[in-house]
Amino acid sequence: MLNNKKIVSIVDDDIHIAKLFHEAIRQNIDGILVFSFNDPVMALEHFTENKENFALIISDLRMPSLNGLELLKKIKTLNPKVRTILMSAYNFEEEELYQQYMKEEVINSTIEKPVTMNRLYQTVEDELNAYQILHG
C-alpha cells in the first residue's frame, strides 16, 4: 500500500445509507480511506485482502446472506485490532448473541438508526481514537 492511511468501511444493504455515510465520513474525517459495501460478503472479501490496514468497520445488523453480528465476528477473528460499530433500526439490546459480543468486544460501539450526522462522526471519531491509542 502506497500510504499508511487506515481504512474505514461501511457495510449496509441500503445503498443510499451506505453512500450517505461514505461521503459524510470521507468529507469530515481526515487521514482515512473510506470504502462502502452493499454486500456483506464482498465487504468481508475486501477486509480479508486488506485486514492489516483496517481501523474500523461500521456494519448494519440486518442484511441478507450475512448479518452484521456474523460479519463482525468474522472480522474480529481475522484481525482483533479492528474497531467495530453495529448499526440497527431495531432494538437488539435484548438479544443474547449481541450481549455476548459486546462483552467479548466483537462489537465496540452501537448506533441506532436513524442517526444524526453529528452522532455518526462522534462515534467514528471515538473508535478511531481508541484504535490509535491501542495500536498506534
Residue pairs with C-beta under 8 A, 6 or more apart in sequence:
1 50
1 53
5 31
5 32
5 33
5 53
6 31
6 32
6 33
6 53
6 54
6 55
6 56
6 128
6 131
7 32
7 33
7 34
7 35
7 50
7 53
7 54
7 55
7 56
8 25
8 29
8 32
8 33
8 34
8 35
8 54
8 55
8 56
8 57
8 58
8 124
8 128
9 34
9 35
9 36
9 37
9 43
9 46
9 47
9 54
9 56
9 57
9 58
10 18
10 21
10 22
10 25
10 34
10 35
10 36
10 37
10 58
10 59
11 18
11 36
11 37
11 40
11 43
11 57
11 58
11 59
11 60
11 63
11 68
11 71
12 18
12 21
12 36
12 37
12 38
12 59
12 60
12 63
12 87
13 38
13 39
13 40
13 60
13 62
13 63
13 64
14 38
14 60
15 38
17 60
17 113
18 36
18 37
18 38
19 36
21 36
21 58
21 120
22 34
22 35
22 36
24 117
24 120
24 121
25 32
25 34
25 120
25 121
25 124
26 34
28 117
28 121
29 121
29 124
29 125
29 128
32 55
32 128
33 53
35 43
35 46
37 43
37 46
39 65
40 59
40 63
40 65
40 66
40 67
40 68
40 71
41 65
41 66
43 57
43 59
43 71
44 66
44 71
44 74
44 75
47 54
47 57
47 75
47 78
47 79
48 78
51 75
51 78
51 79
51 82
52 79
54 75
54 79
54 82
55 82
55 83
55 127
55 128
55 131
56 82
56 83
56 84
56 85
56 124
56 127
56 128
56 131
57 71
57 72
57 75
57 82
57 83
57 84
57 85
58 84
58 85
58 87
58 111
58 124
59 68
59 71
59 72
59 84
59 85
59 86
59 87
60 68
60 87
60 88
61 67
61 68
61 69
61 86
61 87
61 88
61 90
61 92
62 68
62 88
62 90
63 71
66 74
68 86
68 87
68 88
69 86
69 97
69 98
69 101
69 106
69 107
72 84
72 86
72 101
72 106
72 107
73 101
73 106
75 82
75 84
76 82
76 84
76 105
76 106
81 131
81 134
81 135
82 131
83 108
83 109
83 127
83 128
83 130
83 131
84 106
84 107
84 108
84 109
84 127
85 107
85 108
85 109
85 110
85 111
85 123
85 124
85 127
86 92
86 98
86 107
86 109
86 110
86 111
87 110
87 111
87 112
87 113
87 115
88 110
88 111
88 112
88 113
89 112
89 113
89 114
92 98
93 99
98 107
101 107
108 127
108 130
109 123
109 126
109 127
111 119
111 120
111 123
